[in-house]
Amino acid sequence: MSSTRASLLVIYTGGTLGMVDSPQGLIPRHDFEARLRHALAALPPARRAALPDFHFLATARPIDSSAATPSDWRDLAGLVAEHYPAHDGVVILHGTDTLAWTASSLAYQLQGIDRPVILTGAMEPLERTGSDALGNIEAAMRFATDARLQEVALCFAGRLLRGVRSRKWQARHADAFTSPNHPPLGEFVDDDAVLFPGRGLERHQRGAPRFELPDVSGLAEGSVPRLVLWPGIAAWQLEAWLLDDRVRGALLEVWGGGNLPEDPAIMGVLARASGEGKLLAAISQCPHGSISIGAYAAGQGLLDAGVLSGDDMTPEAAVTKLVHLLAQPLDDAERRRRFLTPLVGERTAPPIRQD
């Protein structure tokens, strides 16, 4: 390996980009390193020369990302934490279905990372004609050599997004991801990876990495449900979800700026769940803008029940933050404080007092 060239760690976790066509549809194939190196070698000479050297690592069990769990997020963060010191950056190849969820979880677990960790994937397999896979991987590798980027990001369709601000927005289109409440961190323009000044976390990442790799084994699968309200929702339905002993926290997606039905029975369920020490938070069902709990009388019950404001966070960022905080040995007051505090650029507003 040349001492003058950047070195990356490329971690392959599975997903569409590594699949191949078969009579039964797309299926996994496990020789992705050789296939990737072959595809990169076929790039035009100037683009090939601009790529860094890389070490390839595949997870023990490459999966379709729809099967990912918090345990997979923990294991992936552990791999990055173990291997990143030997490399200038990390690129993670991942399926698109839960790509934003994994990016959000990694952002919390790898707080303070002093180099790029960039996730990408593809809507089409690497060898399929017209595939977006090679372009996404090339762009991610180029961004991952920029020492100014010191956070977890998502690179897709030529745009670099903050991982904890990203969402999958299209089921079929190549431009599948968006960042509804935060501008892109950069863009791949004319074969150059361009970072936009002043949008990254580098000025906030000071000192040694303060990784938080909590043990999620104490959380039962499904212990942090995501509940989207709808007209006609009844208290007994919320009760069935929130008062189950296995539930430790929950995200409520309410209407507009923070509204929900003015039903005393619903408020009672929320208050009881919160009183049992369950960490409840709310965001708006609207993808753009932020929640303002208590701005309308219809939302006052959230405050009274101890539900925390998720501000302008994405559902992926809010749920993974709840999981992250609940997996750590913190008391209830500290968990609530940290949820309301921007940790990795996941929310815009400054900390809010919600005692």
LORO-314715 format. One record per residue: residue in one letter; x, z, y of N, C-alpha, C in turn. Coordinates in steps of 0.1 Angstrom, whole numbers, padded with zeros to 4 digits, always signed. Layout:
BEGIN
aXZYXZYXZY;...
END
This chain:
BEGIN
m+0008+0000-0012+0000+0000+0000+0009+0000+0012;s+0006-0009+0022+0014-0010+0034+0012+0002+0043;s+0023+0008+0048+0022+0020+0056+0016+0017+0070;t+0015+0004+0074+0010+0000+0087-0004-0004+0087;r-0010-0004+0075-0025-0008+0074-0033+0005+0072;a-0045+0005+0077-0054+0016+0075-0058+0016+0061;s-0061+0028+0056-0065+0030+0042-0079+0036+0042;l-0088+0030+0035-0102+0035+0033-0105+0040+0019;l-0114+0049+0018-0120+0052+0005-0134+0046+0005;v-0136+0038-0005-0149+0031-0007-0156+0038-0019;i-0167+0044-0017-0175+0051-0028-0187+0043-0031;y-0188+0039-0044-0200+0031-0048-0210+0040-0055;t-0222+0041-0051-0232+0050-0057-0243+0042-0064;g-0243+0029-0063-0254+0021-0069-0262+0013-0059;g-0274+0009-0062-0282+0002-0053-0283-0013-0055;t-0291-0019-0047-0294-0034-0049-0281-0042-0048;l-0272-0038-0039-0260-0047-0036-0252-0049-0049;g-0252-0039-0058-0244-0040-0070-0252-0046-0082;m-0264-0049-0080-0272-0054-0092-0271-0069-0094;v-0275-0074-0105-0275-0088-0109-0288-0092-0114;d-0291-0105-0113-0304-0111-0118-0304-0111-0133;s-0315-0109-0139-0318-0110-0153-0332-0115-0156;p-0335-0119-0168-0349-0123-0170-0359-0112-0167;q-0355-0100-0168-0364-0088-0165-0364-0084-0150;g-0356-0091-0142-0355-0087-0128-0341-0082-0126;l-0339-0075-0114-0326-0070-0111-0322-0058-0119;i-0310-0058-0124-0305-0047-0132-0291-0043-0128;p-0287-0031-0130-0274-0026-0126-0263-0033-0134;r-0251-0035-0128-0239-0039-0136-0228-0030-0131;h-0219-0026-0140-0210-0015-0136-0196-0019-0133;d-0193-0032-0130-0180-0037-0127-0179-0040-0113;f-0184-0032-0104-0186-0036-0090-0173-0037-0083;e-0163-0029-0086-0150-0030-0079-0144-0044-0080;a-0143-0049-0092-0138-0063-0094-0146-0073-0086;r-0159-0072-0087-0167-0082-0080-0166-0081-0065;l-0164-0069-0060-0163-0067-0045-0149-0073-0041;r-0139-0070-0048-0126-0075-0044-0125-0090-0045;h-0132-0096-0055-0133-0110-0056-0140-0116-0044;a-0151-0110-0039-0159-0115-0028-0151-0114-0015;l-0144-0103-0013-0136-0101-0001-0125-0110+0000;a-0119-0114-0012-0107-0123-0012-0112-0137-0008;a-0124-0140-0009-0129-0153-0006-0133-0155+0009;l-0132-0144+0017-0134-0145+0031-0124-0154+0038;p-0127-0160+0049-0118-0168+0057-0105-0160+0060;p-0093-0166+0060-0081-0158+0062-0080-0148+0073;a-0085-0152+0085-0085-0142+0096-0093-0130+0093;r-0105-0132+0088-0113-0120+0085-0108-0112+0073;r-0102-0119+0064-0096-0111+0053-0084-0103+0057;a-0076-0108+0066-0065-0101+0072-0068-0089+0080;a-0080-0089+0086-0085-0078+0094-0090-0067+0086;l-0092-0068+0073-0097-0058+0065-0086-0048+0061;p-0090-0035+0060-0080-0025+0056-0078-0025+0041;d-0068-0019+0036-0066-0016+0022-0077-0005+0018;f-0080-0005+0006-0090+0005+0002-0088+0010-0013;h-0092+0022-0015-0092+0028-0028-0107+0029-0032;f-0110+0024-0044-0124+0023-0048-0127+0035-0058;l-0139+0041-0056-0143+0052-0064-0158+0050-0067;a-0162+0051-0079-0177+0050-0083-0181+0064-0087;t-0193+0068-0083-0199+0081-0087-0201+0080-0102;a-0202+0092-0108-0203+0093-0122-0216+0087-0127;r-0226+0086-0119-0239+0081-0124-0245+0072-0112;p-0240+0059-0111-0246+0051-0101-0261+0050-0103;i-0269+0051-0093-0284+0051-0094-0290+0042-0084;d-0303+0039-0087-0312+0033-0077-0315+0044-0067;s-0313+0042-0055-0314+0053-0045-0328+0059-0044;s-0338+0053-0050-0351+0059-0050-0351+0072-0059;a-0341+0073-0067-0340+0085-0076-0331+0096-0071;a-0326+0094-0058-0317+0104-0053-0324+0117-0050;t-0317+0128-0051-0322+0142-0049-0312+0149-0040;p-0315+0161-0035-0306+0169-0028-0293+0172-0036;s-0294+0173-0049-0282+0175-0057-0272+0163-0056;d-0278+0151-0055-0269+0139-0053-0262+0140-0040;w-0270+0144-0029-0264+0145-0016-0252+0155-0016;r-0254+0166-0023-0244+0176-0024-0231+0171-0031;d-0234+0164-0042-0222+0159-0050-0215+0148-0042;l-0222+0140-0034-0216+0129-0027-0207+0136-0015;a-0213+0146-0009-0205+0153+0002-0193+0159-0004;g-0194+0164-0016-0182+0170-0022-0171+0160-0025;l-0175+0148-0029-0165+0137-0031-0158+0134-0018;v-0166+0132-0008-0160+0129+0005-0150+0140+0010;a-0155+0153+0009-0146+0164+0013-0133+0165+0005;e-0134+0161-0008-0122+0162-0017-0112+0151-0014;h-0117+0139-0011-0108+0127-0010-0105+0122+0004;y-0113+0126+0014-0111+0120+0027-0097+0122+0034;p-0090+0134+0031-0077+0136+0038-0067+0125+0036;a-0068+0118+0025-0058+0108+0021-0062+0094+0027;h-0072+0093+0035-0077+0080+0040-0081+0081+0055;d-0081+0070+0061-0084+0069+0075-0099+0069+0078;g-0107+0066+0068-0121+0065+0069-0128+0064+0055;v-0141+0065+0055-0148+0064+0042-0160+0055+0044;v-0162+0046+0034-0174+0037+0033-0181+0041+0021;i-0194+0043+0022-0203+0046+0011-0213+0035+0008;l-0212+0029-0003-0222+0018-0007-0233+0025-0014;h-0245+0022-0010-0257+0030-0014-0269+0021-0013;g-0279+0024-0022-0292+0017-0021-0299+0020-0008;t-0308+0010-0004-0314+0011+0010-0326+0021+0010;d-0333+0023-0001-0345+0031+0000-0343+0044+0006;t-0333+0051+0002-0331+0065+0007-0317+0066+0015;l-0313+0054+0019-0300+0054+0027-0300+0063+0039;a-0311+0063+0047-0311+0072+0059-0312+0086+0055;w-0318+0090+0044-0319+0103+0039-0305+0109+0035;t-0298+0101+0028-0284+0105+0024-0275+0106+0036;a-0276+0096+0045-0268+0097+0058-0271+0110+0066;s-0284+0113+0066-0288+0125+0074-0282+0138+0067;s-0284+0139+0054-0278+0151+0047-0263+0152+0048;l-0256+0140+0047-0242+0141+0048-0237+0145+0062;a-0245+0141+0072-0241+0145+0086-0241+0160+0088;y-0251+0167+0082-0251+0182+0083-0240+0188+0074;q-0238+0182+0062-0228+0188+0053-0213+0186+0058;l-0211+0175+0065-0198+0171+0069-0196+0173+0084;q-0202+0183+0089-0201+0187+0104-0186+0188+0107;g-0182+0182+0118-0168+0183+0122-0159+0173+0116;i-0163+0164+0108-0155+0154+0102-0147+0147+0113;d-0134+0144+0111-0126+0139+0122-0123+0124+0120;r-0131+0117+0112-0129+0103+0110-0142+0097+0106;p-0143+0084+0105-0156+0077+0102-0160+0079+0087;v-0173+0082+0085-0179+0081+0072-0191+0072+0074;i-0191+0060+0069-0201+0050+0071-0208+0046+0059;l-0221+0046+0059-0229+0042+0048-0235+0028+0050;t-0235+0020+0040-0242+0007+0041-0247+0003+0027;g-0255-0007+0027-0261-0013+0015-0265-0027+0018;a-0275-0032+0010-0279-0046+0012-0293-0047+0007;m-0300-0057+0012-0313-0061+0007-0313-0071-0004;e-0301-0077-0006-0299-0086-0017-0286-0083-0025;p-0285-0086-0038-0273-0084-0045-0261-0092-0040;l-0249-0087-0042-0237-0093-0037-0236-0108-0040;e-0238-0112-0052-0236-0126-0056-0248-0135-0053;r-0259-0130-0048-0270-0139-0046-0268-0148-0034;t-0272-0160-0034-0270-0169-0023-0277-0164-0011;g-0270-0163+0001-0276-0158+0013-0276-0143+0014;s-0270-0136+0005-0270-0121+0005-0264-0116+0017;d-0269-0104+0022-0264-0097+0033-0253-0087+0029;a-0251-0086+0016-0242-0075+0011-0228-0076+0017;l-0221-0088+0015-0208-0089+0020-0206-0087+0035;g-0215-0092+0043-0214-0090+0057-0216-0075+0061;n-0225-0068+0054-0226-0054+0057-0214-0046+0053;i-0208-0049+0042-0197-0042+0037-0185-0045+0046;e-0183-0057+0050-0172-0061+0059-0173-0053+0072;a-0185-0053+0078-0187-0047+0091-0184-0032+0089;a-0189-0026+0079-0187-0011+0076-0172-0008+0075;m-0165-0016+0068-0151-0014+0066-0143-0015+0079;r-0147-0024+0087-0140-0026+0100-0143-0014+0109;f-0156-0009+0110-0159+0002+0118-0152+0015+0113;a-0150+0016+0100-0144+0028+0094-0129+0029+0096;t-0123+0020+0103-0109+0021+0107-0107+0026+0121;d-0118+0028+0128-0117+0032+0142-0117+0047+0144;a-0106+0052+0147-0104+0067+0148-0113+0074+0159;r-0118+0066+0168-0127+0072+0178-0140+0076+0172;l-0144+0070+0161-0157+0074+0154-0154+0086+0145;q-0161+0097+0149-0159+0109+0141-0172+0115+0137;e-0179+0108+0129-0192+0113+0124-0197+0104+0113;v-0209+0107+0108-0215+0100+0097-0224+0089+0104;a-0222+0076+0100-0229+0066+0106-0235+0056+0096;l-0244+0048+0100-0250+0038+0091-0248+0024+0097;c-0242+0015+0089-0240+0002+0094-0248-0008+0086;f-0256-0016+0093-0265-0025+0087-0268-0037+0097;a-0268-0049+0091-0272-0061+0099-0264-0061+0113;g-0251-0058+0112-0243-0059+0124-0244-0048+0134;r-0252-0037+0131-0254-0026+0141-0249-0013+0134;l-0243-0005+0142-0238+0008+0138-0247+0019+0144;l-0254+0026+0135-0264+0036+0140-0259+0050+0136;r-0262+0060+0144-0259+0074+0140-0267+0077+0127;g-0260+0082+0117-0267+0083+0104-0279+0092+0105;v-0278+0103+0112-0289+0113+0113-0300+0109+0123;r-0299+0097+0129-0309+0091+0137-0315+0078+0132;s-0311+0075+0120-0315+0062+0114-0328+0063+0105;r-0335+0051+0104-0346+0050+0095-0347+0036+0089;k-0351+0035+0077-0355+0022+0071-0368+0018+0077;w-0368+0006+0083-0380+0002+0090-0386-0011+0085;q-0379-0018+0076-0384-0031+0070-0382-0030+0055;a-0392-0035+0048-0391-0035+0033-0384-0047+0028;r-0384-0058+0036-0379-0071+0031-0368-0077+0040;h-0369-0075+0053-0360-0082+0062-0345-0076+0061;a-0336-0085+0064-0322-0081+0064-0319-0070+0075;d-0326-0071+0086-0324-0062+0097-0333-0050+0094;a-0330-0042+0084-0340-0033+0078-0340-0019+0085;f-0330-0016+0093-0328-0002+0098-0329-0001+0113;t-0335+0010+0118-0336+0012+0132-0332+0026+0136;s-0330+0029+0148-0327+0042+0154-0337+0044+0165;p-0349+0049+0163-0359+0049+0173-0357+0057+0185;n-0349+0068+0185-0348+0076+0196-0333+0078+0200;h-0324+0070+0196-0310+0070+0200-0304+0056+0200;p-0297+0052+0210-0291+0039+0210-0281+0037+0199;p-0278+0024+0195-0268+0022+0185-0254+0027+0190;l-0246+0030+0181-0232+0035+0184-0223+0023+0186;g-0226+0012+0180-0217+0000+0181-0224-0012+0175;e-0217-0023+0176-0222-0036+0171-0210-0045+0166;f-0213-0053+0156-0203-0062+0151-0205-0075+0158;v-0196-0079+0167-0198-0091+0176-0186-0100+0174;d-0189-0113+0170-0178-0123+0168-0167-0117+0160;d-0170-0111+0149-0161-0106+0139-0153-0094+0144;d-0157-0088+0155-0151-0076+0161-0160-0064+0160;a-0155-0053+0156-0163-0040+0155-0162-0033+0169;v-0173-0034+0176-0173-0029+0190-0180-0015+0191;l-0173-0005+0195-0180+0008+0197-0184+0009+0212;f-0196+0014+0214-0201+0016+0228-0196+0029+0233;p-0190+0029+0245-0184+0042+0250-0195+0052+0253;g-0191+0065+0250-0199+0076+0254-0211+0079+0245;r-0212+0072+0234-0224+0075+0225-0220+0082+0212;g-0207+0084+0209-0203+0091+0197-0202+0106+0199;l-0199+0112+0187-0197+0126+0187-0183+0131+0189;e-0174+0122+0191-0160+0126+0191-0156+0137+0201;r-0162+0137+0212-0159+0148+0222-0164+0161+0218;h-0174+0161+0208-0179+0174+0203-0172+0179+0191;q-0164+0171+0185-0158+0174+0172-0144+0180+0175;r-0143+0192+0177-0130+0198+0181-0125+0208+0170;g-0112+0208+0167-0106+0217+0157-0108+0212+0143;a-0105+0220+0134-0106+0216+0120-0120+0214+0115;p-0123+0205+0106-0136+0203+0101-0142+0216+0096;r-0155+0217+0099-0162+0230+0095-0173+0226+0085;f-0169+0219+0075-0178+0215+0065-0187+0226+0060;e-0200+0223+0057-0209+0232+0051-0215+0225+0039;l-0210+0229+0028-0214+0222+0015-0222+0232+0007;p-0234+0235+0011-0242+0246+0004-0246+0242-0010;d-0248+0252-0018-0253+0251-0032-0268+0249-0032;v-0273+0237-0035-0287+0235-0035-0294+0239-0048;s-0286+0244-0057-0292+0247-0070-0303+0258-0069;g-0303+0266-0059-0313+0277-0057-0326+0271-0052;l-0326+0259-0048-0338+0253-0043-0345+0245-0054;a-0357+0248-0057-0364+0240-0067-0366+0226-0062;e-0367+0216-0071-0370+0202-0066-0384+0203-0060;g-0385+0197-0048-0398+0197-0041-0400+0209-0033;s-0390+0218-0031-0393+0230-0024-0394+0229-0009;v-0391+0217-0004-0393+0214+0011-0402+0201+0012;p-0415+0203+0011-0424+0191+0012-0425+0185+0026;r-0429+0173+0027-0431+0166+0039-0446+0163+0039;l-0454+0169+0049-0468+0167+0049-0473+0160+0062;v-0479+0148+0060-0484+0140+0071-0499+0143+0072;l-0503+0148+0084-0517+0151+0086-0525+0139+0088;w-0538+0140+0084-0547+0129+0086-0561+0134+0090;p-0569+0126+0096-0582+0131+0100-0590+0136+0088;g-0595+0148+0089-0603+0154+0078-0595+0163+0068;i-0582+0165+0071-0574+0173+0063-0580+0187+0063;a-0580+0194+0051-0587+0207+0050-0576+0218+0047;a-0580+0230+0051-0571+0241+0049-0567+0243+0034;w-0577+0240+0025-0573+0243+0011-0562+0233+0006;q-0562+0221+0013-0551+0212+0009-0538+0217+0014;l-0537+0222+0026-0524+0227+0031-0521+0240+0023;e-0530+0248+0019-0528+0260+0011-0521+0256-0002;a-0527+0246-0009-0521+0242-0022-0506+0238-0021;w-0503+0232-0010-0489+0228-0008-0480+0240-0003;l-0484+0247+0008-0475+0256+0015-0475+0270+0008;l-0485+0274+0002-0485+0288-0004-0480+0289-0018;d-0476+0277-0024-0470+0278-0037-0456+0285-0036;d-0454+0294-0045-0442+0303-0045-0429+0295-0045;r-0429+0282-0050-0417+0274-0051-0414+0268-0037;v-0423+0268-0028-0421+0262-0015-0413+0271-0006;r-0402+0266+0000-0393+0274+0009-0395+0270+0023;g-0399+0258+0026-0401+0253+0039-0408+0240+0038;a-0412+0235+0050-0420+0222+0050-0419+0216+0064;l-0420+0202+0064-0421+0195+0076-0435+0190+0078;l-0441+0193+0089-0455+0188+0092-0453+0176+0102;e-0460+0165+0099-0460+0154+0109-0474+0154+0115;v-0474+0158+0128-0487+0160+0135-0489+0148+0144;w-0500+0149+0152-0504+0137+0160-0497+0138+0174;g-0495+0127+0180-0491+0126+0194-0479+0135+0197;g-0481+0142+0208-0470+0151+0213-0470+0165+0206;g-0479+0167+0196-0478+0180+0189-0492+0186+0187;n-0502+0177+0183-0515+0182+0181-0519+0182+0166;l-0529+0191+0163-0535+0192+0150-0549+0197+0151;p-0557+0197+0141-0571+0201+0142-0572+0216+0146;e-0582+0218+0155-0584+0232+0160-0593+0239+0149;d-0587+0241+0138-0595+0247+0127-0588+0261+0124;p-0595+0272+0126-0589+0285+0124-0583+0287+0109;a-0590+0280+0100-0585+0282+0086-0572+0275+0084;i-0570+0263+0090-0557+0256+0090-0546+0265+0096;m-0549+0270+0108-0540+0279+0115-0536+0291+0107;g-0546+0296+0100-0543+0308+0091-0534+0305+0080;v-0535+0293+0074-0526+0289+0063-0512+0288+0069;l-0510+0281+0080-0497+0280+0086-0491+0293+0089;a-0499+0302+0095-0494+0315+0099-0490+0323+0087;r-0498+0322+0076-0494+0330+0064-0481+0325+0058;a-0480+0311+0057-0468+0305+0051-0455+0310+0060;s-0457+0309+0073-0446+0313+0081-0443+0328+0080;g-0453+0336+0079-0451+0350+0077-0445+0354+0064;e-0446+0345+0054-0439+0347+0041-0424+0343+0042;g-0420+0339+0053-0406+0335+0055-0403+0321+0052;k-0413+0312+0051-0411+0298+0049-0408+0291+0062;l-0398+0283+0062-0393+0276+0074-0401+0264+0076;l-0410+0264+0086-0419+0253+0089-0415+0247+0102;a-0415+0233+0102-0412+0226+0114-0422+0214+0116;a-0423+0209+0128-0432+0198+0131-0425+0188+0139;i-0429+0175+0136-0425+0164+0145-0438+0155+0146;s-0437+0145+0155-0448+0136+0158-0448+0125+0147;q-0460+0121+0144-0461+0109+0135-0457+0096+0143;c-0457+0097+0156-0452+0085+0164-0437+0084+0162;p-0432+0072+0159-0418+0070+0156-0409+0071+0169;h-0415+0069+0180-0407+0069+0193-0412+0081+0201;g-0402+0088+0208-0406+0099+0216-0405+0112+0209;s-0408+0123+0216-0406+0136+0211-0419+0144+0211;i-0419+0155+0203-0430+0164+0202-0428+0175+0213;s-0440+0179+0218-0439+0190+0228-0450+0200+0224;i-0447+0209+0215-0456+0219+0210-0462+0227+0221;g-0475+0228+0222-0481+0237+0232-0485+0230+0245;a-0481+0217+0246-0484+0210+0259-0499+0207+0259;y-0506+0206+0248-0520+0204+0247-0525+0217+0240;a-0537+0221+0243-0544+0232+0237-0545+0230+0222;a-0546+0217+0218-0548+0214+0204-0535+0217+0196;g-0524+0219+0203-0512+0222+0196-0507+0236+0197;q-0515+0244+0204-0511+0258+0206-0510+0266+0193;g-0518+0262+0184-0518+0269+0171-0505+0268+0164;l-0497+0257+0166-0484+0256+0159-0475+0267+0165;l-0475+0269+0178-0467+0279+0183-0471+0293+0178;d-0484+0296+0178-0489+0309+0173-0485+0311+0159;a-0484+0300+0151-0481+0302+0137-0466+0302+0134;g-0458+0301+0144-0443+0302+0142-0437+0289+0137;v-0444+0277+0139-0439+0264+0135-0429+0260+0145;l-0417+0255+0141-0406+0251+0149-0408+0236+0154;s-0404+0234+0166-0404+0220+0172-0392+0212+0166;g-0395+0200+0161-0385+0191+0156-0381+0181+0167;d-0386+0183+0179-0382+0174+0191-0384+0160+0187;d-0374+0151+0188-0375+0137+0186-0368+0133+0173;m-0366+0143+0163-0359+0140+0151-0367+0131+0142;t-0360+0123+0134-0367+0115+0124-0372+0124+0112;p-0381+0120+0104-0385+0128+0092-0373+0130+0083;e-0365+0120+0081-0353+0122+0073-0344+0133+0078;a-0341+0133+0091-0332+0143+0097-0338+0157+0096;a-0352+0158+0098-0358+0171+0098-0358+0177+0084;v-0362+0169+0074-0363+0174+0061-0350+0178+0055;t-0340+0169+0057-0326+0173+0052-0320+0184+0059;k-0324+0186+0072-0319+0198+0079-0325+0211+0074;l-0338+0210+0071-0345+0222+0064-0338+0225+0051;v-0336+0215+0043-0330+0217+0030-0316+0223+0032;h-0308+0218+0041-0295+0222+0044-0295+0237+0048;l-0303+0241+0057-0304+0255+0062-0309+0264+0051;l-0319+0260+0043-0324+0269+0033-0314+0271+0021;a-0305+0262+0020-0295+0264+0009-0284+0273+0012;q-0283+0277+0025-0272+0286+0029-0277+0300+0030;p-0267+0309+0029-0270+0324+0029-0272+0329+0043;l-0283+0325+0050-0286+0328+0064-0299+0337+0064;d-0300+0345+0074-0313+0352+0076-0323+0343+0083;d-0335+0347+0083-0346+0338+0089-0343+0335+0103;a-0339+0345+0111-0337+0343+0125-0326+0333+0128;e-0315+0333+0120-0304+0324+0122-0308+0310+0117;r-0316+0309+0107-0321+0296+0102-0329+0289+0113;r-0338+0297+0119-0346+0292+0130-0338+0288+0142;r-0328+0296+0145-0320+0292+0157-0312+0279+0154;r-0307+0278+0142-0299+0266+0139-0308+0253+0139;f-0320+0255+0134-0329+0244+0134-0332+0239+0148;l-0333+0248+0157-0336+0244+0171-0324+0239+0179;t-0312+0241+0173-0300+0237+0180-0295+0223+0175;p-0292+0214+0184-0286+0202+0180-0272+0204+0173;l-0271+0200+0161-0258+0203+0153-0249+0190+0153;v-0255+0179+0150-0248+0166+0149-0254+0155+0156;g-0261+0158+0168-0267+0147+0175-0280+0143+0170;e-0287+0152+0162-0299+0148+0155-0312+0149+0164;r-0310+0157+0175-0322+0158+0184-0316+0158+0198;t-0325+0154+0208-0321+0152+0221-0321+0165+0230;a-0331+0172+0228-0334+0184+0237-0323+0195+0234;p-0320+0203+0244-0312+0215+0243-0320+0225+0234;p-0313+0235+0230-0320+0245+0222-0332+0251+0229;i-0343+0253+0222-0355+0258+0227-0358+0272+0222;r-0362+0281+0231-0366+0295+0226-0380+0294+0220;q-0380+0298+0207-0393+0299+0200-0393+0311+0192;d-0395+0322+0198-0394+0335+0191-0407+0338+0184;
END
